[in-house]
Amino acid sequence: MIFFYISLSTYICFNIIKYKKVFSVLQKNKYDLKSYSKWLSKHLKEVFLTKELSFIILIIIALNFNLKVIGVSTVILYTILFLLDYKKKNKVKIDKKLITRIVILALMYLGLNLWFILDYISYHYADIIFDNTAFYYIIVVILSYLSYFIIWLVNLIALPFDKLFKSIGGKYAKSKLKKSKTR
């Protein structure tokens, strides 16, 4: 399991750059679900026909080879993708809405990794000689490929929180204004 997470180091670096790009698109659409959906439908080729599509090779490797070959292949392929996208500049303004979406995305990945760990532990302590790590690689690769749709889902989840934070912020501002007027 440790080898799995070490091999994902370049995957994480690549995804930081990729999600920065996706978040910049979301910000350009002002976090509006309808306009982001329209952007996605207009740019399907840009979203689906990417260099990342080469990871079909990684999925084939995951289904046919041992874990060390899969791990090394993951490191090599994501290093190449990272280096190809490293110079691209995507400006993202950090605001409350973006922070909410980053936290939700981090919680989703944290939950997924918790499931990976619990699944790994359940198989290895039950005297069953079976390893799902190749399946974990496949899930991780597919999640990276579908990042635009994951952000759509994250944005959908974050909308009620935006309204909640806006109402809390409005009440807080009104109470501050009342206090300053009474002085």
Number of C-alpha atoms within 10 A of each C-alpha: 12 6 12 18 12 12 21 18 14 20 22 15 16 22 18 13 18 21 19 16 18 21 22 18 19 23 19 13 16 12 21 15 16 11 14 21 16 11 14 17 11 11 12 10 10 9 17 13 11 10 12 16 13 12 18 13 12 20 19 12 19 23 15 12 11 12 19 13 14 23 22 14 18 25 17 15 17 23 17 15 19 20 13 12 14 13 9 10 10 15 12 16 10 9 9 12 17 19 11 19 23 18 13 18 20 12 12 14 14 12 12 15 15 12 13 17 13 12 14 17 13 12 14 13 9 9 8 9 8 10 15 12 21 19 14 18 22 18 14 16 20 16 15 18 20 13 16 23 16 17 20 20 15 18 25 15 15 21 17 11 15 16 11 12 15 13 12 12 12 12 12 12 12 12 12 11 11 11 10 9 8 6 5
